[in-house]
Amino acid sequence: MSSPSLDTLTIYPATPEQTLESRKRSAVEWSKGRSLEQYVERDRIMDDHPHASNGRLTTWVLAPRNDPATLDFMCSCETFARDSIVVRRSSLEASAELEDVVGYGVASVFTPESQRRKGYAGHMMRLLHWVLAPHPSLPAFPTRWGSPPPIAPSVGNATFSVLYSDVGSTFYHNCGPDERSSTGWAVQGTQQTIWHVSPPSSHDAPLKTQWQGLSLEDVEILYDTEAQTIRQEIANDAPVGVGFSFLPNKGVGLFNINRTMRFSGDSLSSYLPFDKWGVVLKDGDNIKASATWTLDGSALVVTRLRVSPDQFSDLLQQLQHAARGMNARTVEIWNMAPSLQVKAESLGGVTGNRDEHLPAFKWYGKEDESELHWFYNEKYVEYPIS
């Protein structure tokens, strides 16, 4: 049977049945030791978390225009609406102008094996701009694609969108809102610094007891504080030009912790594998330094970092200690500030560029992608594309 032409397909918000089907499909490759039932249950539980509830999560399917509710759709993806900020500063003497906007995280792009190598995923991602962004911010819709996707509720308001590519920097960059190349998601900020986790040694300095461990609930409170601090820092310190950032509260940062969810045996009884997801150093009620983390494979990855160079050695000791307790083999930090980089490398950190989980953004304003600053491009904002 020949494949349908692309103009006979478009993108639709998934029905509940299509959402379930999309998760069953992706479980084949992404379940990571969970049963199908456990994989689906994890997503069902997380659908009620703040990052996804109240219409923030939408599953999209590429399906025939004449049968939009079919379970035999070509491919699927997810988007998460997030509270975000944009800052504009015309000169060093001018005050920064801060604007609250909606940004989107794009995740879970999946095409079943039977539908691969037919151009479906790329076409779905090109059409995704047309349901996320205001149409006046986009070029003319290509006539070869048929008519634009139907307008969906609660979207069409994106100032920017972000994804994390596991297929290099080119594929999604070529998935723009028209047929031109290099008008899609542009990779920015792939740097990471890694330490191998060393076994405990009698030569280790005693663990500083001033640092307090953070539970999941503590991290949630910290992220509320961080959201306000990030706004203040961007307003005060933004360089000339235009920049943007996601905020870590309202479940955004907690996503990377909650997705480590495990299950007891073959049951659907879920639990988080660890009690501690960060540390904080305080002076009274004032936070002097903090770090939060998650477990990603065999790596403890720092999700949000606030520390001075003078405090970094003590923090690294805390990270190494936590990593041993999680049986992690490495500690990783993404896109550290230049003020920390020299100190981190003096403490054995090795800095390089990742070849997976590549942060990429699409800006829907008039500015060119080369003019934009992505602030706080850290692990807390990542929603896996696969």
N, C-alpha and C positions, 0 to 999 in steps of 0.2 A: 504494500500500500504506500502511495506517495505521501510525503509530508505536506501538510497544509501550508499555503503561502502565508508570509508574515502579516499581510494586510487583512487576513481573515481572523487574526488573533488580536486580543488586547488584554489589558490587565484589569483585574477586578478584586475588590475586597472579598476574601474567602468566606464562604458559608461556614457554619460550625462543622459540617461534615467534611468540607474541604480542608479546614484547619487540622482536623484529626487525621485525615489522610496524609497531609503534608508531613506531619510528625511521624506517622508510621513509616513513611518512605525514608525519612532521614535517619530513623533509628537504625537502619541497616548498616550505616557507616559511622554514626556518631554516638551510639548508645554507651560505649566505653565500659563494658562489663555489666551494665544494667540490663535487665530483661526488657522486652518491648513494653510490658505493662508498667514497669518502674520508670522507664524513660518518658512515657506519656504522662504518668502521674507527676513526675517532677515538673514538667511544663504546666500541667493543670494547676498545681499548687502555686507556681510562680506567676501564673496569670492573675492571681489575686493580690500580688505584691504591688506596692505603689508605683514602681517603674512601668508596670504594664496595665494596671487597672484603670477604670474610668475612661476607656477609649484611647489610652496611650499606645497600646499594642494593636497593630493591624497586621494580619497575614494577607499576603497578596498572591494571586495565582494568574498565570498566563493561560488563557482558555479561549476556545472558539467564540466568536461573537454570537453565533447562533445557538450556543449551548453553554452559557457562562457558569452554570452550577454543576457541570459535569465533574465527576471524580477522576476522569481521565485527562486532567489538565497537564500542561507540558512541564511546568516548573513552578517554583514558589519562592517567596522570601518574606521577611518580616521587617516592619519598621516600628520604632519606638519614638514617640514625641517626647522632647525633653525641654525643661526650662533652660534657657540659654541667655547669654548676654553678648552684645556687640558694642565695641567702643570705637569711637572716631576722634582723632586728634589731628588738627590741621597744622599745628606748629608746636615747637617746644614751649613757646610762651603761652599757648592757648590751653584752656582747660579741656579735659577729656569729656566727651559726651557719651553717656552710657544709656543703652537701650535694651529693654527686656524683649526677647524674641523667642520664637520656637525653632529649635533645630531638631533634626531627626538622626537617630542611629539606625543603620541598615544592617540586618543580620540574617543568618540562616538561609542563604541562597542555595537552593538545592534543585538539581535536575536528576531524575532517575536514569539509570544506565540506558534504558531503552529509548530515551529521548535526547541523549547527549550527541554532540557533534552535529547539531542541526541549526545552531544559531539561536535557540530559544532563550537561553539564559541572558545572552547579550541583549536581545530584543526586549525582554522583560525589564532589564535594568535601564535601558534607554527610555522606555515608557514610564518607569517609576518617577522620573523627574516631572512628568506631566500630571501626576496625581499628588505630588508633594509640594511643588512650587506654584506660586501665582503665575498664571499663563502670561501676563504682560512682561514677566521677567525672562521669558524663554523665547527662542527664535521661532520662526515659522514651522508649523508641524509638517513633516515630510509627507507629500501626497502619496508616496509609495507605501506608506504605512496605513493607508486608509484614513479613518477619522480619529481624532484624539480620544483617549479613554473617557468613559463617563465620569462626571464629577462625583466624587465620593464625599460623604459627610466627614467633618472634623479634620480634614486635611486641606491641602492647597495653600498652606500658610507658612511654608518653610523659608527661612532666611538662608539656611545651609543644611547640608546633610553630610554624614560621615559614615564610612565603613572601614573594615580592617581586612585587607586582602591577604589571602593565602595562595594566590596564583600570580604573584609578581606585581609589578607596578604598571603594566601596560593594559591588561584586559579591561579593568574598570575605568581607566583613564580614557579608553576608546568608547565607553558607553555613555555618550553625551545625549542631550535632548534632541539632536538631529543627526544627520548622516556624516557629519564631519568627524575626523579623528581628534583625539586629545582634547575633548571638551567635557569629559566626564569627571570622575573623582581623581584628584591629583594627590599623590603621595607626599607627605611632609612629616618629618620627625621620626626616623626609624632607629635612632641611636639608643643603645642600651649598654649598661655597665653590669658586669657579671662577676660574682665571687663564687668559687667553689666552696662548699661547706666543709670545713675542716672538722675532724673528730676532736672531742674534748681533750685538753692537754693539761698536765700539771703546771705548765708555764702560763696558762691563761690567767688574765687578771680576774679578780672576783667580779661577778655580775653586779652592776650598780643597782642598788635597791630603790633609788629615787624614781626610776621608771616604773610606771603603772601599766599593767596589762589591760587591754580593752576587749570586752565582750562584744557580741554583735550589737546589743542595745547601746553600749558605749560608743561604738563606731557610728551608729545612726545619729547620736547626739553630736558627736564630733563633726560629722558631715554638715549638720545644720549650721554649726559655727563656721566651718570652712566656707560654706556658700556665701556667708556675709563677708568673711575676710577676703575671699577671692574678688568679690565685687569692689571692695575698698582698694585692694592692691591694684587692680586693673585701672580703676579711676585715677589713682595717684601716679602710677608708674608706666602707663601705656606709652609706647613710642609713637612717633608721628606715623599716621596711616590709619588703617582699619584692622581691627582684630576681633576675635570671637572666642568664646569658651562655653562649654557645658558646665553646669553646676553639679556638684556631687550628691546633693540631698534628694529627697523625695524618691528614694530607692535606687537611684542611678548607681551610686558607688557600691551599694549592698548587693547588687546583682552578681558581681563577681565572687562574692562570698557564698551567696545562697545557691549558686549553680554547682557548688561542690557537694551538694546534698547527696547523701547515701541512703541505702535502705537495709533493713535488718533481714539478712538471708534472702529468701524469695518473697518476702512479704512486701506490702506497700506502706509499711511503717517507716517514716523518714526521720533522718536526724542529720545534723551537721557534724563533720568528723572531728572538729576541734572547738575548744572553748575560747581561745584567744586569737584575735584577728588584728591586733595592733598594740602599740605602746604610746604612752604620752609622758612628757616630763613637764611638771607644773611648778610654778612659784605661787603658792597660795591658790587662788582661783584662775590665775593667768597661765595659759599654755605657752611654754617656752619652746617645745619641740614635740613632734608627733610623727608617727608613720602607721599606715594601715597596710594590710597585705591580703593576698589570697594564695591558694595552692593551684598551680596550673601545670598539670603533668607532674614532673619531678622538680619543679622550681617554685620557691617562694618568690612571688612577684609583688613588689611594693606597689600599692595602688594609689596612695596619696602620701606625699612627703613634705614635711615642714621641719627644717633643721638648719642650723648654722654650721659652717666648717669646723668650728671649735667643738661642737657637740657630736660630730659625725662618727668619730671613733667609738664613743660609747653607744651610739645607736647601732652601728654595725655589729657590735658585740651582742646587742639584743636581737638583731635579725638572725645572726648565726645561731644563737641559742634557740630561737623559735623554729628555725629551719630544721635543726636536729630533731626537735620534738615532732615535726611533721614528716620526718624521713625524706626531706627534700635534699637534692644533690647540689643545687645552686641557689643563690640569692640574686635577683635581677631587679634593676631599677631602670625605668624608661626616661629618656630625655631629661637628665638631670640639669639643673641650672649650671651655667659655666662657673659660678662661684664655688660650686661643690665638686666640680669635675677633677681638679688637680688633687684635692684632698682624697677623694674616693680612689683615685689611681695610686696615690701614695700608700694606701691601705690594701693594695693588692687587687683592686678592681680592674678588669679588662674591658675597655670600651670598644665597641664596634657597631655595625649596622645589622639589624635583623633582616632575615630573608623571608619571614612569615609574620602574620599579624601586622601588616604594613598599614599605618594610619593614612587614610586618604579622605579628602573633603571635596565637596562640590558647593561652590558659592553661587547664590542666585541673585546677587547684587550686580551693579554695573562695574565694580572693580575687577581687575584681572587677578587671577589666582596668585601670580608672583608678587602682588602688592600686599597680600594678607598675612596677618600674624595669627597663628593658632596658639592660644595661651593654655597652659595646664594640660598639655597633650600627654596624659599619663594613663596608666592602666585602668584607673577607675572609670574611664569613659568607654572602655572597649566592650562591645557586644560582638561575639564571634560571628564571622561571616560563614563559618562552616563548623 
